[in-house]
Amino acid sequence: MKPHKIYTSLLTADLAAAEAWYSALLGRGPDHRPMATLVQWELSNAGGLMLSDSDEIAGRGVMFLYVDDVAAERDRLRGLGIVLGDDIEGDYSTLAQVRDPDGNLVTLATPPSRRFPPA
């Protein structure tokens, strides 16, 4: 299989509130609204983010975003009321995490400092 694009899909109990929160996190509103219960951001040529509402199973998702500078994002997001946790020094990246209003875990990480070992 060679997928053309991969979307992280997170479920929320309140789509309007989640859209506002992720618009702040990403620095812009969604690119598409295919239906009343779904919004999408195109984050790169190969991937994106979808939010959909489901109050029954909201808050169980995880998203991992590589960013150029975690410290700069921390400062930007703090100004928007989104507070990242402390830096986590990983083997390849510096990470920082935050939960969205539904409890989905969002991890920001610097690009890997070296190649991952082969599988």
C-alpha atoms as one frame of an Amber mdcrd trajectory, in Angstrom:
protein
   0.000   0.000   0.000   1.174   3.509  -0.761  -1.277   5.993   0.769  -1.626
   9.345  -0.968  -2.405  11.231   2.210  -2.864  10.485   5.893  -5.213  12.373
   8.199  -5.202  12.367  11.959  -8.847  12.225  12.937  -9.872  13.442  16.377
 -13.345  13.265  17.855 -14.846  16.072  19.874 -17.986  16.594  21.908 -18.271
  20.226  20.715 -17.107  20.740  17.134 -17.341  24.546  17.222 -15.218  24.776
  20.389 -12.699  22.282  19.006 -12.506  24.172  15.713 -11.721  27.384  17.585
  -9.069  25.663  19.752  -7.322  23.981  16.801  -7.536  27.177  14.741  -5.574
  28.866  17.544  -3.146  25.949  17.832  -2.473  25.818  14.088  -2.599  29.576
  13.529  -5.432  29.435  10.979  -8.902  28.111  10.372  -9.756  24.859   8.596
  -9.349  24.412   4.863 -12.473  22.329   4.249 -15.879  21.679   5.756 -17.064
  18.582   3.842 -20.159  18.190   6.023 -21.747  19.776   9.064 -20.018  17.311
  11.409 -16.479  17.500   9.940 -13.728  20.117   9.465 -10.321  19.509   7.861
  -6.919  21.188   7.777  -4.389  20.421   5.064  -1.101  20.424   7.025   1.188
  19.218   4.244   1.000  17.511   0.867   0.982  14.181   2.673  -1.168  14.772
   5.737  -3.829  16.698   7.544  -6.144  16.890  10.524  -9.848  16.089  10.651
 -12.157  16.961  13.535 -15.552  15.346  13.831 -18.113  15.391  16.593 -18.942
  12.373  18.695 -19.672  13.076  22.337 -19.750   9.344  23.059 -16.075   8.664
  22.284 -14.499  12.131  22.244 -11.151  12.721  23.902  -9.417   9.434  23.193
  -7.234  10.594  20.306  -3.561  11.424  19.955  -1.832  13.749  17.484   1.915
  14.272  17.021   3.167  17.392  15.212   6.753  18.124  14.236   7.476  21.861
  14.504  10.682  23.799  13.874  10.931  25.262  17.372   8.974  23.989  20.387
  10.030  27.007  22.494   8.704  29.465  19.902   5.429  27.545  19.658   5.187
  27.495  23.463   5.438  31.306  23.530   2.949  31.758  20.682   0.429  29.352
  22.181   0.751  30.786  25.713  -0.404  34.106  24.269  -3.523  32.307  23.005
  -4.250  30.622  26.328  -2.909  27.208  25.290  -0.287  26.071  27.797   2.131
  23.318  26.811   3.587  21.082  29.504   7.286  21.096  30.343   9.817  20.008
  27.744  10.401  16.274  27.535  13.864  15.414  26.263  13.506  12.388  24.007
  16.167  10.323  22.283  15.581  12.175  19.003  13.491  15.261  19.741  12.363
  17.703  22.381   8.659  17.191  23.054   5.933  19.193  24.771   2.339  18.091
  25.290  -1.087  19.578  25.850  -4.589  18.142  25.994  -7.299  19.779  23.934
 -10.608  20.705  25.600 -11.920  17.158  24.970  -8.826  15.468  26.409  -7.167
  14.451  23.128  -3.371  14.486  23.587  -1.391  16.802  21.270   2.404  16.417
  21.233   4.654  18.992  19.591   8.187  17.826  18.787  11.272  19.235  17.146
  12.328  17.373  13.986  14.427  14.298  14.806  18.073  15.148  15.496  19.199
  12.012  13.672  17.677   9.233  11.595  15.556   6.623  13.285  17.026   3.095
  13.255  15.602   0.810  10.571  12.770  -1.516  11.504
